């Protein structure tokens, strides 16, 4: 600092501020578009996942249940059926 330089940080110019604001707007717009695309893809693919689950006639009832739920805990199913 012996050569006349200041220890204070340099203030940003108006052009730099404008450039930073434009960059921030662009980044937010791209992030928003990506988030919107991701959300729409989850809506579209999420419905397919539920449709792909196999169903079966519920033992002891006249209804239909998901097979994977039954196979996960058949003892619990029959226990709750008999209550």
N, C-alpha and C positions, 0 to 999 in steps of 0.2 A: 504494500500500500504506500510505499515510498514514491511511486511514480505517479501519484495524483489520482489513483483509482479509488472509488468510493466503496465502503463496506456495505452500503445499502443495495438491496436487489433492484435490478432495473425494472421500471414499470412497463407493462405491456402496452404496445401501441394499439390504436383503435383498429387497425387492419388485422393485427394478431388476434384481438378479441373477437372480431367478426369471423375470422377463419376458424377459431376454436368453437364458436357457437354453431357455425355451419357443419363442422365435423361432428359435433355432438348430436345435432338434428339428424344427420345422415346415419350415424350409429344407432340412434334410437329407432329410426324408421326401419332399418334393416332388422334389428332385433325384434321389433314388433311384428314385422312380416313373417319372420321365422317362427315366432311364438304362435301366431295365427295359423300358419301352415301346420305346425305340430299339433295344435288343438284340433284342427279339422281332420287330420289324419287319424288321431285317436278316436274321434267320433265315428269315422267310417270303419276303421279296423276293429274298434271295440265292439261294435254290434256283431261282426262276424265271429268273434271269439265266443260270444254267448250262444250264437246259433250253432256252433260246432259241438257243443257239449251234448253227449249222448244221454238219452232219457230211457227210463224203464217204468213198467207198471210197479206201483208201490205195493210191496207185499202186505197183505192184510187190509188193503184199502182199494177203493175204486178211483184212484188218481194216478198221476204220473209224477215221478221224481227224477232228479239228476242222478245218473249212475255213479259218477265219481264221488258225490256226497255220501251215497249209501255205502260204497266200497271203503270209504275212509273210516267209517265207524258203524258197521252193521249191528253190533251188539247194542250200541246206544240207540239206534233206530228202533230195534225191537223193544228195548227197555222203555222208551218213551211211548211206543205204540200201546203197551200193556198198562200204562198208568191210568 
